[in-house]
């Protein structure tokens, strides 16, 4: 399939589906759902098709490291949500992501130690997240909400894959991991319902990021060895297994709440 078709069809289809599912099952589950590599996964596949498996494997290592930057985003947004409105909280999260991404870009760790560092960062982030508050009011999402999500995400995929050679594989992989949909979901929940639902989105996202990191860990290890089909098949199997465990943990937390 042509790369442009993948960019214009696969990404919006995935994002639209997960957004609708998130509306049905609540903010925590919606955060868990966007823990799937819905934007960066298609970008990784497109990079493998357009630039080769060596470039894509290096980008996958950068994307895995980006899980740590996403953890920084979640903690900064979550701890700001109770004090500020969604705009300043989103800015705080984005600045934390940028700072963490710059720091991670300077790391030259092999894939396995880097994966362990990301897991430690995610565990620490879950412990640092504040307790969520009760929602202020019921949310009525505007009609343009879902189309806007689809348009913005597709635009990000087009831009990142278009400038990939200029940025290099590691920086491309890191930037591809910005939690665009986590940010949108948390921002809307924060604006419409208050900080509590936004924090639940971010907690769900953090649980989903273990599978996200696992997906790119498998790609970074296997892509050059087994090729595109085998590498992505193994990575998808890993993300499904890990997300199943994360969903169990999320449901257990919801029952205790």
C-alpha positions in Angstrom: 0.0 0.0 0.0 1.3 3.5 -0.9 2.7 5.4 2.1 0.5 8.4 1.4 -2.6 6.2 1.5 -1.5 4.8 4.9 -1.0 8.4 6.2 -4.4 9.6 5.0 -6.5 6.4 5.8 -5.0 4.3 8.5 -4.1 7.0 11.0 -7.5 8.8 11.0 -9.4 5.5 11.1 -7.5 4.3 14.1 -7.8 7.6 16.0 -11.5 7.9 15.2 -12.2 4.4 16.4 -10.3 4.8 19.7 -11.9 8.2 20.4 -15.4 6.8 20.0 -14.5 3.8 22.3 -13.1 6.2 24.9 -16.4 8.1 25.0 -18.2 4.9 25.7 -16.0 3.7 28.7 -14.8 6.8 30.4 -11.7 8.9 30.8 -9.4 6.3 32.4 -10.1 3.8 29.6 -9.7 6.5 26.9 -6.3 7.2 28.3 -5.4 3.5 28.3 -6.6 3.3 24.7 -4.3 6.1 23.5 -1.4 4.2 25.2 -1.5 2.1 22.0 1.0 3.5 19.5 -1.8 4.8 17.3 0.2 7.7 15.9 3.8 6.6 16.3 3.0 3.0 15.2 1.9 4.0 11.7 4.8 6.5 11.5 7.2 3.7 12.3 5.6 1.5 9.6 5.8 4.3 7.1 9.4 5.0 8.0 10.3 1.3 7.5 8.6 1.3 4.0 10.1 4.7 2.9 13.5 4.7 4.6 14.4 1.1 5.3 14.5 -1.1 8.4 17.8 0.3 9.8 16.4 3.8 9.9 13.1 2.5 11.3 14.9 0.4 14.0 16.8 3.5 15.2 13.7 5.5 15.2 11.9 2.8 17.3 14.6 3.1 19.9 14.0 6.8 20.0 10.2 6.2 20.3 10.7 3.8 23.2 12.8 6.4 25.0 9.9 8.8 24.2 7.8 6.8 26.7 9.9 8.4 29.4 9.2 11.9 28.0 5.4 11.0 27.9 5.7 10.1 31.6 7.1 13.5 32.3 4.2 15.1 30.4 1.7 13.2 32.5 3.2 14.1 35.8 3.6 17.7 35.0 0.1 18.1 33.6 -1.4 16.0 36.4 0.3 18.0 39.2 -0.6 21.3 37.5 -4.3 20.4 36.8 -5.5 21.0 40.4 -4.0 24.5 40.4 -4.4 25.8 36.9 -6.8 25.7 34.0 -6.2 23.3 31.1 -4.1 25.7 29.0 -1.3 26.4 31.6 -1.5 22.7 32.6 -1.0 21.6 29.0 1.8 24.0 28.6 3.5 22.7 31.7 3.1 19.1 30.4 4.5 20.0 27.0 7.5 21.8 28.5 8.2 18.8 30.7 7.9 16.5 27.6 10.3 18.8 25.7 12.9 18.9 28.5 12.7 15.1 29.0 13.0 14.5 25.2 16.1 16.7 25.0 17.7 14.8 27.9 16.8 11.4 26.4 18.2 12.4 23.0 21.6 12.7 24.6 21.5 9.1 26.0 23.5 6.5 24.2 22.3 3.5 26.1 21.9 0.1 24.4 18.3 -1.0 23.8 17.9 -3.2 26.8 19.2 -0.8 29.5 17.2 2.0 27.8 14.0 -0.1 28.1 14.7 -0.7 31.8 15.2 3.1 32.3 11.8 3.8 30.7 10.0 1.2 32.8 11.5 2.8 36.0 10.4 6.2 34.8 6.8 5.0 34.2 6.6 3.3 37.6 7.9 6.5 39.2 5.4 8.6 37.3 2.5 6.5 38.5 3.6 7.1 42.1 4.0 10.8 41.5 0.6 11.3 40.0 -1.9 13.1 42.3 -5.2 11.6 43.4 -8.0 12.6 41.1 -10.9 14.8 42.3 -14.6 14.4 41.5 -15.8 15.8 38.2 -17.3 19.3 38.4 -20.0 18.8 35.8 -21.1 16.5 33.0 -19.5 17.0 29.6 -21.2 17.6 26.3 -18.6 17.3 23.6 -19.0 19.6 20.6 -19.8 18.2 17.2 -16.4 19.2 15.8 -14.5 17.3 18.5 -14.0 14.0 16.7 -13.2 15.6 13.2 -10.7 17.9 14.8 -8.9 15.0 16.5 -8.7 13.2 13.1 -7.4 16.2 11.2 -4.8 17.2 13.8 -3.4 13.7 14.1 -3.2 13.1 10.4 -1.4 16.4 10.0 1.1 15.5 12.6 1.8 12.2 10.8 2.2 13.9 7.5 4.6 16.5 8.8 6.8 14.1 10.8 7.2 11.6 8.0 7.8 14.4 5.6 10.7 15.9 7.5 12.1 12.6 8.9 15.3 12.7 6.9 16.1 16.2 8.0 15.5 15.4 11.7 17.2 12.0 11.8 15.9 8.8 13.2 16.3 9.4 16.9 14.7 12.9 17.0 11.9 11.7 14.6 11.2 8.8 17.0 11.1 11.0 20.0 8.8 13.7 18.5 6.5 11.0 17.1 5.8 10.0 20.7 4.3 13.4 21.9 1.1 12.3 23.6 -1.1 14.2 21.2 -4.3 12.3 21.9 -3.6 12.1 25.6 -3.2 15.8 25.6 -6.4 16.4 23.7 -8.4 14.0 25.8 -7.0 15.4 29.1 -7.5 19.0 27.9 -11.1 18.5 26.9 -11.8 16.5 30.1 -10.2 19.2 32.2 -12.0 22.0 30.5 -15.4 20.4 30.5 -15.4 18.3 33.7 -12.5 19.5 35.9 -9.1 18.2 36.9 -10.3 14.7 38.2 -11.2 13.2 34.8 -8.1 14.7 33.2 -5.9 13.0 35.8 -7.8 9.7 35.2 -7.0 10.1 31.5 -3.3 10.6 32.3 -3.2 7.6 34.7 -4.8 5.4 32.0 -2.2 6.7 29.6 0.7 5.9 32.0 -0.6 2.3 32.3 -0.8 2.0 28.5 2.7 3.3 28.1 4.2 0.0 29.4 2.8 -1.6 26.2 3.8 1.4 24.1 7.4 0.9 25.3 7.2 -2.8 24.7 6.0 -2.3 21.1 9.1 -0.2 20.2 11.5 -2.3 22.3 10.5 -5.3 20.1 10.8 -3.3 16.9 14.2 -2.0 17.9 15.4 -5.5 18.6 13.9 -7.4 15.7 13.2 -5.1 12.8 16.6 -5.5 11.2 16.8 -9.2 12.0 13.4 -10.4 10.8 12.2 -7.7 8.5 9.1 -5.5 8.4 6.4 -8.2 8.5 8.0 -10.2 11.3 9.1 -7.3 13.3 5.7 -5.6 13.3 3.8 -8.9 13.9 6.0 -9.5 17.0 5.6 -5.9 18.2 1.8 -6.0 17.8 1.6 -9.3 19.8 3.7 -7.7 22.6 1.5 -4.6 22.7 -1.7 -6.6 22.9 -0.4 -8.8 25.7 0.9 -5.9 27.7 -2.2 -3.8 27.2 -4.2 -6.7 28.5 -2.3 -6.6 31.7 -2.6 -2.8 31.9 -6.4 -3.1 31.4 -6.6 -5.5 34.3 -4.7 -3.1 36.5 -6.9 -0.2 35.4 -10.1 -2.1 36.2 -8.7 -3.1 39.6 -8.0 0.5 40.4 -11.5 1.6 39.3 -13.1 -1.0 41.5 -11.1 0.3 44.5 -12.1 4.0 43.7 
